Amino acid sequence: MPYMTAKIAVVTGAGSGIGRAVSLALASVGFTVVLAGRRKEELEKTARGNMLVVPTDVTNPESVKALFSRLERLDLLFNNAGMGAPAVPMDELTLEQWSAVVNVNLTGSFLCAQHAMRIMKMQDPRGGRIINNGSISAMSPRPNSAPYTATKHAITGLTKSISLDGRPFDIACGQIDIGNAATEMTERMAGIEPRMDVKHVADAVVYMASLPLDANVQFMTVMATKMPLIGRG
């Protein structure tokens, strides 16, 4: 049966880190949150109250189709699922390592946005919002990060394309670029680079999501103040 509510959000990569924090924050302001991710047990650790757990592989078109087929309405998609590759010179990467990052970070975001836009175009009232998780690496990369950097630069292009293609249908799209939120993914940086509480990211996404559809945060950067950014110095 389709899952219905007055205000519904899909969060990918909801089983940990930023996805978990954003899911909980959206729920706290009245969204019913559909939790998508590969690991059911981790999604269930995120789940509270009026949340729906839907194990999903964003790289699999049929899995993504099954996720969105659960919905009759959609107000928000937070395209958050992502991964990196080993920090080695790009000539040492395997094609499999490159492809895995592209499939999750870029193709997965495209597939989810595509299904979300179809729902948002057809629903009444029409429209909705898509927020893509970019990265500081979408503008200023680290060394030895070719797959992650390339996909995050591509997410910026995807964000702009969704904004243009969605505009006639009241679909707003923005991107949040995050620097060193304190999550499992950045644990290796603890004591090496400054990090910030992931709550600040969640609060920023809630702000973006709370705007009426005639207003949009196109790009937002939220980062630990003293982390390397400009020139990565």
Sequence and secondary structure as in RCSB ss.txt:
>XXXX:A:sequence
MPYMTAKIAVVTGAGSGIGRAVSLALASVGFTVVLAGRRKEELEKTARGNMLVVPTDVTNPESVKALFSRLERLD
LLFNNAGMGAPAVPMDELTLEQWSAVVNVNLTGSFLCAQHAMRIMKMQDPRGGRIINNGSISAMSPRPNSAPYTA
TKHAITGLTKSISLDGRPFDIACGQIDIGNAATEMTERMAGIEPRMDVKHVADAVVYMASLPLDANVQFMTVMAT
KMPLIGRG
>XXXX:A:secstr
  B  SSEEEEESTTSHHHHHHHHHHHHTT EEEEEES HHHHHHH  SSEEEEE  TT HHHHHHHHTTBS  S
EEEE       SS GGG  HHHHHHHIIIIIIHHHHHHHHHHHHHHHSSS  EEEEEE  GGGTS  TT HHHHH
HHHHHHHHHHHHHHHHGGGTEEEEEEEEE BSSGGGGGGTTTS  B THHHHHHHHHHHHS TT    EEEEE T
TS  GGG 
